[in-house]
Amino acid sequence: MEPILETIHGYKRASEGDLDALIVDVTIVFGGEPERVPFVYRIGDKGAIADKILEDLEKNSPVIADPDPVIHVELPLNPLTPRQLRLILSRNGYLSQVEPVLDAIPDQQAREEALIEWAYATQYEAGNPLIEQLRAALDIPMESMETMWREAQTL
């Protein structure tokens, strides 16, 4: 049993600049009760509902609204495991430079603590002083570090 198109309420582009796909606000009847739902219509679609939508588009030239705005939400920079951090540094050509940078710290106590933290930390927080020191010493721009950190979260 195919759904029956009862009413077309309006049209909206599926995405910015996309003229080949529309989100059509429709009421359909499927199995008894009418239900208002979004229906994705693409140019060239076939079927009873698509045919009626095409007929309405051609006959009535309805106003097609812009798509809903896309909201970008920045996810927090979660802690990385040593594995994640080393993999992302390796993939970006920095890993081999880390230990020489740490070995070059002039203050013996600070150098030992940095080497201990590098070797034994169970996780690294974004903004950790050691991570910031490495970022600066390796000349990694803040934006690049954030991008690398986000990618490392997926590893």
GIZI-V488009 format. One record per residue. N is the residue number from 0. RES is the residue in three letters. PSI is psi in radians with two decimals (NA if undefined). D_FIRST is the distance of its C-alpha to the first C-alpha in Angstrom with 1 decimal. Layout:
n=N res=RES psi=PSI d_first=D_FIRST
n=N res=RES psi=PSI d_first=D_FIRST
//
This chain:
n=0 res=MET psi=2.22 d_first=0.0
n=1 res=GLU psi=2.48 d_first=3.8
n=2 res=PRO psi=2.66 d_first=6.6
n=3 res=ILE psi=2.25 d_first=9.2
n=4 res=LEU psi=2.11 d_first=12.8
n=5 res=GLU psi=-0.85 d_first=15.2
n=6 res=THR psi=2.47 d_first=18.4
n=7 res=ILE psi=2.12 d_first=20.2
n=8 res=HIS psi=-0.49 d_first=23.1
n=9 res=GLY psi=2.97 d_first=24.9
n=10 res=TYR psi=2.56 d_first=25.3
n=11 res=LYS psi=2.45 d_first=27.3
n=12 res=ARG psi=2.52 d_first=28.4
n=13 res=ALA psi=-0.64 d_first=27.0
n=14 res=SER psi=2.88 d_first=30.7
n=15 res=GLU psi=2.20 d_first=34.1
n=16 res=GLY psi=-0.06 d_first=34.7
n=17 res=ASP psi=1.99 d_first=31.1
n=18 res=LEU psi=-0.08 d_first=30.0
n=19 res=ASP psi=-0.25 d_first=27.2
n=20 res=ALA psi=2.35 d_first=24.9
n=21 res=LEU psi=2.61 d_first=24.1
n=22 res=ILE psi=2.02 d_first=22.8
n=23 res=VAL psi=2.13 d_first=21.0
n=24 res=ASP psi=1.93 d_first=21.0
n=25 res=VAL psi=2.78 d_first=18.0
n=26 res=THR psi=2.18 d_first=16.3
n=27 res=ILE psi=2.76 d_first=12.6
n=28 res=VAL psi=2.16 d_first=10.5
n=29 res=PHE psi=1.86 d_first=7.8
n=30 res=GLY psi=0.41 d_first=8.0
n=31 res=GLY psi=-1.13 d_first=11.1
n=32 res=GLU psi=2.36 d_first=13.7
n=33 res=PRO psi=2.52 d_first=14.5
n=34 res=GLU psi=2.30 d_first=15.6
n=35 res=ARG psi=2.13 d_first=18.0
n=36 res=VAL psi=2.75 d_first=17.6
n=37 res=PRO psi=2.38 d_first=19.3
n=38 res=PHE psi=2.20 d_first=17.3
n=39 res=VAL psi=2.09 d_first=19.2
n=40 res=TYR psi=2.24 d_first=19.6
n=41 res=ARG psi=2.47 d_first=21.8
n=42 res=ILE psi=2.25 d_first=23.5
n=43 res=GLY psi=-0.12 d_first=21.9
n=44 res=ASP psi=2.60 d_first=18.3
n=45 res=LYS psi=2.73 d_first=15.8
n=46 res=GLY psi=2.91 d_first=12.4
n=47 res=ALA psi=-0.82 d_first=11.5
n=48 res=ILE psi=-0.80 d_first=12.8
n=49 res=ALA psi=-0.71 d_first=15.6
n=50 res=ASP psi=-0.72 d_first=16.6
n=51 res=LYS psi=-0.64 d_first=17.0
n=52 res=ILE psi=-0.79 d_first=19.0
n=53 res=LEU psi=-0.74 d_first=21.2
n=54 res=GLU psi=-0.77 d_first=21.8
n=55 res=ASP psi=-0.73 d_first=22.9
n=56 res=LEU psi=-0.78 d_first=25.1
n=57 res=GLU psi=-0.67 d_first=26.8
n=58 res=LYS psi=-0.71 d_first=27.3
n=59 res=ASN psi=-0.19 d_first=28.3
n=60 res=SER psi=1.04 d_first=29.8
n=61 res=PRO psi=2.78 d_first=28.9
n=62 res=VAL psi=2.31 d_first=31.1
n=63 res=ILE psi=2.02 d_first=29.8
n=64 res=ALA psi=2.74 d_first=31.2
n=65 res=ASP psi=2.73 d_first=32.9
n=66 res=PRO psi=2.82 d_first=31.2
n=67 res=ASP psi=2.52 d_first=32.3
n=68 res=PRO psi=2.53 d_first=35.6
n=69 res=VAL psi=2.24 d_first=35.7
n=70 res=ILE psi=2.10 d_first=37.9
n=71 res=HIS psi=2.17 d_first=39.8
n=72 res=VAL psi=2.13 d_first=41.0
n=73 res=GLU psi=2.12 d_first=43.8
n=74 res=LEU psi=2.64 d_first=43.6
n=75 res=PRO psi=2.71 d_first=46.8
n=76 res=LEU psi=1.71 d_first=49.1
n=77 res=ASN psi=2.78 d_first=48.8
n=78 res=PRO psi=2.61 d_first=51.7
n=79 res=LEU psi=2.61 d_first=51.8
n=80 res=THR psi=2.83 d_first=52.9
n=81 res=PRO psi=-0.68 d_first=55.9
n=82 res=ARG psi=-0.86 d_first=53.6
n=83 res=GLN psi=-0.79 d_first=51.2
n=84 res=LEU psi=-0.80 d_first=54.3
n=85 res=ARG psi=-0.68 d_first=56.1
n=86 res=LEU psi=-0.79 d_first=53.0
n=87 res=ILE psi=-0.64 d_first=52.4
n=88 res=LEU psi=-0.70 d_first=56.1
n=89 res=SER psi=-0.80 d_first=56.3
n=90 res=ARG psi=-0.38 d_first=53.3
n=91 res=ASN psi=0.18 d_first=55.1
n=92 res=GLY psi=0.35 d_first=58.5
n=93 res=TYR psi=-0.34 d_first=60.2
n=94 res=LEU psi=-0.74 d_first=60.5
n=95 res=SER psi=-0.26 d_first=63.7
n=96 res=GLN psi=-0.20 d_first=65.4
n=97 res=VAL psi=-0.94 d_first=64.8
n=98 res=GLU psi=-0.71 d_first=67.5
n=99 res=PRO psi=-0.65 d_first=70.2
n=100 res=VAL psi=-0.79 d_first=69.3
n=101 res=LEU psi=-0.70 d_first=69.7
n=102 res=ASP psi=-0.40 d_first=72.9
n=103 res=ALA psi=-0.01 d_first=74.3
n=104 res=ILE psi=2.13 d_first=74.2
n=105 res=PRO psi=-0.67 d_first=78.0
n=106 res=ASP psi=2.13 d_first=78.2
n=107 res=GLN psi=-0.81 d_first=78.4
n=108 res=GLN psi=-0.79 d_first=76.8
n=109 res=ALA psi=-0.69 d_first=73.9
n=110 res=ARG psi=-0.82 d_first=73.4
n=111 res=GLU psi=-0.75 d_first=73.4
n=112 res=GLU psi=-0.69 d_first=70.9
n=113 res=ALA psi=-0.75 d_first=68.6
n=114 res=LEU psi=-0.67 d_first=68.8
n=115 res=ILE psi=-0.81 d_first=68.1
n=116 res=GLU psi=-0.73 d_first=65.1
n=117 res=TRP psi=-0.70 d_first=63.8
n=118 res=ALA psi=-0.56 d_first=64.3
n=119 res=TYR psi=-0.04 d_first=63.3
n=120 res=ALA psi=2.47 d_first=60.9
n=121 res=THR psi=-0.27 d_first=57.7
n=122 res=GLN psi=2.79 d_first=55.8
n=123 res=TYR psi=2.26 d_first=56.6
n=124 res=GLU psi=2.51 d_first=55.7
n=125 res=ALA psi=2.39 d_first=55.2
n=126 res=GLY psi=-0.04 d_first=58.5
n=127 res=ASN psi=2.39 d_first=60.5
n=128 res=PRO psi=-0.67 d_first=64.1
n=129 res=LEU psi=-0.76 d_first=64.2
n=130 res=ILE psi=-0.74 d_first=60.9
n=131 res=GLU psi=-0.70 d_first=62.3
n=132 res=GLN psi=-0.76 d_first=65.6
n=133 res=LEU psi=-0.77 d_first=63.8
n=134 res=ARG psi=-0.83 d_first=61.6
n=135 res=ALA psi=-0.78 d_first=64.7
n=136 res=ALA psi=-0.57 d_first=66.9
n=137 res=LEU psi=0.00 d_first=64.2
n=138 res=ASP psi=0.77 d_first=63.8
n=139 res=ILE psi=2.08 d_first=60.0
n=140 res=PRO psi=2.60 d_first=58.9
n=141 res=MET psi=-0.74 d_first=57.2
n=142 res=GLU psi=-0.71 d_first=53.9
n=143 res=SER psi=-0.69 d_first=53.9
n=144 res=MET psi=-0.73 d_first=54.6
n=145 res=GLU psi=-0.73 d_first=51.7
n=146 res=THR psi=-0.78 d_first=49.4
n=147 res=MET psi=-0.73 d_first=50.7
n=148 res=TRP psi=-0.79 d_first=50.5
n=149 res=ARG psi=-0.70 d_first=46.8
n=150 res=GLU psi=-0.71 d_first=46.1
n=151 res=ALA psi=-0.53 d_first=48.2
n=152 res=GLN psi=-0.37 d_first=46.1
n=153 res=THR psi=-0.10 d_first=43.2
n=154 res=LEU psi=NA d_first=45.5
//
